[in-house]
Amino acid sequence: MENSLIIFAGLPGTGKTTIAKKIYENLEDYTLISQNEIRRRLGIKRMPKTQETTLREIDRYCAEELNKGNGVIIDSVNRYLFRRHQLYGIASCCGKKVLTLEVVCSEETAKNRIKNRLVISDGLISDPNNPKVYDKISKLWENISLDFKYPGEGHVSYISYDSEKNTIKEQVISPNHKRFINKISKILIK
């Protein structure tokens, strides 16, 4: 089974990082790229006003790993359609399929998780224990179904995983990607 690019997307507190690590631990030849870890590696000390430097480093690292034949997991909110499309383009240029995995849960659960995080802020994650971050980002959220409004994303699949109910909903499955989706689904549900 050929390695793919797995793009995590979801609001704060939904469980993206936890689930990304779980998938990473259960797949061979995959690299886990965390947007926050890239910021730390770049020596960024506070949440920057623009993410340009961080995003270009993620793009470079992602393409490098995909071109080596490795799979890549990107752990970030990925709330904007244009950003997801940038990542789809990188995968396409590398001849790889994409799975966009949206992690969801109820607002109440997400906010409770945020409040109870065992995270000490290093300034890179804006208010890691403040549930208002959820509200702020949810207002900017661009629905992933819009990614498929126009032709050209035939190499991209999209599933949503409810981390509260432990259920999966297949939204869009690209040709010849079903086996991979089933493998990911088994990891999520176990």
N, C-alpha and C positions, 0 to 999 in steps of 0.2 A: 504494500500500500504506500503510495507516494506521500511524502510529507507535505503539509499545507501551512498556510498562515492562519492562525486563529486570532481574531480580533475580539477582545472583550469590550463590552459596552454596558453602561448602566449607571444609574444614579448612585450617589454615595450611600454606603450602608447596606447595599443589596447583597454583598458577598463576593464581589468580583475578585479581589485579591486572594481570598481563601479558596475559591473555586479554581482560579488560574493555577495556584500552587498544586492543588489536587490533580489537575489534568497534567501539569508538567511532571509530577512525580510518577505518573502512570503511562507516559509516552517515552519512547526511546528517540534519541537524536533530535530533540527539541531544545530550543533556547527560549528562556523566559525573559522578556524585556519589560521592566516596570518603569513607567514614566518618572515616578518619584526617585527610583534608584539612578536613573540616567541623570536627573538633576543633581543628585548628590555626587555622582562621579565627575560631573562637570564643575563641581565646586560652587554651585549656586547655593547661596545661604538663605535666601528668602524666596517666597513665591514671586516669580517675575511677572511683570505686566504683560509681556508677550512670551509665548512659548517657542518662538521661532528657532532658537539655538537648540533647544531640547528636541523639538520635532524633527529637525534635520539630522540630528545624531541618531534618533530612533530609526529614521528612514534609511540612513547609511548602514547601520548595524543590521537592520532587518534584511536589506538587500544582500548584504555580505553573507549572512547566514543562509538565506534561501538559495543563493548561488552556489554555496558549498553543498547543497542537497539536504540541509537541515530544515526541520520545521521551526516555526517561530510562533510564540504566544506573546501577544501584546496586552499588557495589563494597564488600562487607563479608562477614564470615563468615556472618551470618544463620543461626545455628545453632538458633534457637528457633522452633517452630511459631507461637507467638503473634505473634512479630515479623513473620514472613512473612505471616500473615493480616492484620496491620495494613496492610502494603503492598498486599496484594490489595484490601483495602477502599478504599484511596485511589484505586487504579486504577479500580475499579468506579465510584466516585463521579464520576470524571472521564470515564467512558465508554470506558476503554481496556482492551485485552487485556494479559495478563502472560505473560512467559516466565521461569520460574525455571530458571536454568542452574547446575546443580551441577557444579563442577569437582572431579575426583577424580584420584588417582594412588596408587601403592603407598605405604605408610607409610615404607618405606626411602627412596624417592625424595623424598618430602615433607621428611623430616628432613634429608636431605643438602642439599636446596635451602635450608632454613632455616639450616643451619650455614654455608653458603657465600654467603648474602645479602651484598650490598655496601651495607649500610644502617648508618648511624650512629644509634644510639638517641637520640631526642629526648624519651624518656619517654612518648610517646603510644602507642607500640607496645610492649606488654610483652615484653621480652626478644626482639628481632627475630632474634637468632642462636641462641636456646636451643631445641633440639628438644623439650624437656620441655613447651613451650607446646602442641605438637601433642597430647601425651598428655592434658593438662589439658582442652583444648577437646573432644577426641574423646569424653571421658567425659560431656560435657554435650550432645553432638550429638543432635538430634531428627530422625529420619528424615523426609525430605521426602514420602515416599509417604503419611505420616499426614495431610498437608495435604488429601488428597482422600478422607478417611474419610467425611465427611458431605457432602450436596449443598450447592451454593452457590458452587462454585469453577469454574463452567462457562466463565469467561473466562480461566482460567489453564492454561497449558501447562507441561510440565516435561520437560527433557532433561538428560542427564548427559554430560559431556565428559571423557574420560580424557586428560589432558594428557601423560601418559607414552607411551601407545599411539596417540595422535591418532585416537581413535575416539569416535563419538557413539552414545548409546542413547536413543531416544525412549521416554519413560516414559508421559506423558499429553499428548495433543494436543487442544486445544479446537477446536470447530467453526470453520471459516474461518480457521485460524491456520497451516495447513500451508505455504502459500507463504512466510510469514515465517520459519518454522522452517527451510525449505530454504535461504533466503537466509543465515541465521545459520550453518547447517551448512557452507555453501560457504566462508564466511569462516574458520571454525574449522579446516577441513581443509586449506586452501591453505597 
